[in-house]
C-alpha cells in the first residue's frame, strides 16, 4: 500500500491552474498526483483558491473533532464557583 502524501496549498493552486489550461488528464500525467486527488481539488476549487492562510499549510482549517458541549468552559467555571461558595469538599 502506498504511503499517503500531502500537498501544500501553493502546489494545489498550481495544479488547479494546470487543469484550467491543459485539462485533467494531461495535468495528472505531468504532476503525478492521483486522479481522484485532482478531482477532489477541482470540486473544492473555490475553497482552495479563497484560502487565506499560509501557503505552506497542507490542509484547510476546520478539521478535527468538534466540541460536544460548546459551553463546557462556562460549565466548568460554574461548577468551581458552586463548590467554592457551598464549601463542598471532594473526597
N, C-alpha and C positions, 0 to 999 in steps of 0.2 A: 504494500500500500504506500502511495506517495505521501510525503510529508506535506502538510498544509503550508501554503505560502501566504504572506500578507503583503499588500502593496500600499505605498504611500499615496495620499490624496493627489499629489502633484502628478504621479505616474498615471493614476486613474484618469485624470483630466487629459493627459497626453493621449491615452488610448481612446478616449471618447472623441477627441479631435480627429484621430486617425479614422475612426469609424465613420465620421461625418464626411471625410474626404474620399477614402478608398473602399469603404464597406466593411462589414463584419468579417467575412471570410479572409480577406487579404490582411486585415488587422490581426486576426488570430495567427496567421502564418508568420507575420513579421514580429509580433510581440511575444509569442509563445505563452500567452495567457489562455487558460482553458476557455472553451466556447461558452459554457454556462456562466462563468465568471463575467465574461464580457457582456453577455445578455443581461445579467443582473445589473451591471453598471449602466447599461443603456436604459433599463427600466427605471433605475434610480438616478438618472442623469440630473434631474432638477436638484435633488438633494446634494449630489456631489459637487455640482458647479456652484451652488449657493452656499456651500460650507465655508464658514468664515474663520475657522480655527487654524491651527498650524498646518502647513503644507506637508510636514513630516508625519502628521498623525495618520495612523493606519485605519482608523475607524471613526465613523461619525459618532458624536456624543449621544448619550441617551441609552446605551446598552446597560445591561446589568439588572440585578434584582430590584424591583420596586418595593417601597416600604409597604408592609401590610397594614400598619396603623400610622397614618400620616401625622397624627398628633402625638406621637409617642414621647417626644421631648417634653411637651406640656404635661402629659400624664405622669411622667417620672417626677417632674417638679412638684406637681400636686401631691403625689404620694409622699415625697420627702417633707413637704410642708405639713401635711397631716400628721406624720409621725412626730415631727418636732413639736408641733402645737399640742398634741394629745399625750405626749410623753409615753408613747407606746414603745416598749422595749422588744427588741427582736432577739429571740433565743436561738 
